[in-house]
């Protein structure tokens, strides 16, 4: 019985070493260190949001505060394929509808005088037109 427990312990240690070596190899490939806290954080809800562009994170905060069902992106944000695609993915189930009266814009975009500011987060503004 004692020999069987030693075998189990030896196998567990071997598995931990293999996992550690795999993570170390992956970190060298990606030229970044893997920290234990990063591994633990990855299992929490909304953990991937910190890798999203800041504009998308701001849009999500605004959408949650305003309880919107659909929004549109101004032409500057819409033409930025990274921002557009991440907005579609991360804001779901909120739809990106280019006919919506609620418009997200950043500070580089011009403001239509008929639109009024509804909410603002970082450099993203929500306008109602």
ChimeraX attribute file (.defattr): number of C-alpha atoms within 10 A of each C-alpha:
attribute: neighborCount
match mode: 1-to-1
recipient: residues
	/A:1	6
	/A:2	6
	/A:3	8
	/A:4	9
	/A:5	10
	/A:6	11
	/A:7	12
	/A:8	11
	/A:9	12
	/A:10	11
	/A:11	12
	/A:12	12
	/A:13	12
	/A:14	12
	/A:15	12
	/A:16	11
	/A:17	12
	/A:18	12
	/A:19	12
	/A:20	12
	/A:21	12
	/A:22	11
	/A:23	15
	/A:24	14
	/A:25	13
	/A:26	14
	/A:27	14
	/A:28	11
	/A:29	10
	/A:30	9
	/A:31	9
	/A:32	10
	/A:33	14
	/A:34	14
	/A:35	10
	/A:36	8
	/A:37	8
	/A:38	11
	/A:39	10
	/A:40	10
	/A:41	12
	/A:42	11
	/A:43	10
	/A:44	9
	/A:45	8
	/A:46	9
	/A:47	12
	/A:48	12
	/A:49	13
	/A:50	9
	/A:51	8
	/A:52	14
	/A:53	13
	/A:54	16
	/A:55	20
	/A:56	22
	/A:57	20
	/A:58	16
	/A:59	25
	/A:60	19
	/A:61	13
	/A:62	20
	/A:63	17
	/A:64	12
	/A:65	10
	/A:66	12
	/A:67	9
	/A:68	13
	/A:69	16
	/A:70	19
	/A:71	23
	/A:72	22
	/A:73	22
	/A:74	18
	/A:75	14
	/A:76	15
	/A:77	19
	/A:78	18
	/A:79	11
	/A:80	10
	/A:81	10
	/A:82	13
	/A:83	19
	/A:84	17
	/A:85	13
	/A:86	16
	/A:87	25
	/A:88	15
	/A:89	14
	/A:90	16
	/A:91	20
	/A:92	13
	/A:93	11
	/A:94	18
	/A:95	16
	/A:96	21
	/A:97	15
	/A:98	15
	/A:99	11
	/A:100	15
	/A:101	13
	/A:102	23
	/A:103	23
	/A:104	23
	/A:105	24
	/A:106	19
	/A:107	10
	/A:108	10
	/A:109	12
	/A:110	11
	/A:111	14
	/A:112	9
	/A:113	7
	/A:114	8
	/A:115	14
	/A:116	13
	/A:117	13
	/A:118	14
	/A:119	16
	/A:120	17
	/A:121	16
	/A:122	12
	/A:123	13
	/A:124	20
	/A:125	20
	/A:126	24
	/A:127	22
	/A:128	16
	/A:129	14
